[in-house]
Amino acid sequence: MLVVFIPKAWSLESLARLLQSHGLPPGIFPENVESFSLDRYSRLEVRLDSPCYAEFENMVYFEKVVRANLSYGGLLGLQGLQQRELFLWLPVRGIINNDPSSGVIMIDIGIAHEHIALSHFDEPPVCTPLPLAAGINS
């Protein structure tokens, strides 16, 4: 396994460059990235300082560790990320950017696909801890 250990201040910037080199926008993961690793099978593991909530178009919840298979234009088989739809929290299964010229990215929540403007992912989202009383099981 290739593990990337770099100073915390550079972790987010290095992760953003990695995402961009795979056709993804730089601001998918929140600003509190502690470290990340990418193995030879393209399994990405991102560690955060703590679990937190952020907002793209809907509220999302990042667990302390988020895992996915990194491919060109996609984070597939995601674990550790949930999105609120109405009153339900649903696991995000993938984040896919099939056509960068379209200006949108697709969020796969299993039962539906949501298209969100790429501009929401230009910068890492601000991520704040909130009480787990919001209905998320971590």
Secondary structure in CASP SS format (residue, H / E / C, confidence):
PFRMAT SS
TARGET T0000
AUTHOR 0000-0000-0000
METHOD secondary structure of the structure
MODEL  1
M C 1.00
L C 1.00
V E 1.00
V E 1.00
F C 1.00
I C 1.00
P C 1.00
K H 1.00
A H 1.00
W H 1.00
S H 1.00
L H 1.00
E H 1.00
S H 1.00
L H 1.00
A H 1.00
R H 1.00
L H 1.00
L H 1.00
Q H 1.00
S H 1.00
H C 1.00
G C 1.00
L C 1.00
P C 1.00
P C 1.00
G C 1.00
I C 1.00
F C 1.00
P C 1.00
E C 1.00
N C 1.00
V E 1.00
E E 1.00
S E 1.00
F E 1.00
S E 1.00
L E 1.00
D C 1.00
R C 1.00
Y C 1.00
S C 1.00
R E 1.00
L E 1.00
E E 1.00
V E 1.00
R E 1.00
L E 1.00
D C 1.00
S C 1.00
P C 1.00
C E 1.00
Y E 1.00
A E 1.00
E E 1.00
F C 1.00
E C 1.00
N C 1.00
M E 1.00
V E 1.00
Y E 1.00
F E 1.00
E E 1.00
K E 1.00
V E 1.00
V E 1.00
R E 1.00
A E 1.00
N E 1.00
L E 1.00
S E 1.00
Y C 1.00
G C 1.00
G E 1.00
L E 1.00
L E 1.00
G E 1.00
L E 1.00
Q E 1.00
G E 1.00
L E 1.00
Q E 1.00
Q E 1.00
R E 1.00
E E 1.00
L C 1.00
F C 1.00
L E 1.00
W E 1.00
L E 1.00
P E 1.00
V C 1.00
R C 1.00
G E 1.00
I E 1.00
I E 1.00
N C 1.00
N C 1.00
D C 1.00
P H 1.00
S H 1.00
S H 1.00
G C 1.00
V E 1.00
I E 1.00
M E 1.00
I E 1.00
D E 1.00
I C 1.00
G C 1.00
I C 1.00
A C 1.00
H E 1.00
E E 1.00
H E 1.00
I E 1.00
A E 1.00
L H 1.00
S H 1.00
H H 1.00
F H 1.00
D C 1.00
E C 1.00
P C 1.00
P C 1.00
V C 1.00
C C 1.00
T E 1.00
P C 1.00
L C 1.00
P C 1.00
L H 1.00
A H 1.00
A H 1.00
G C 1.00
I C 1.00
N C 1.00
S C 1.00
END
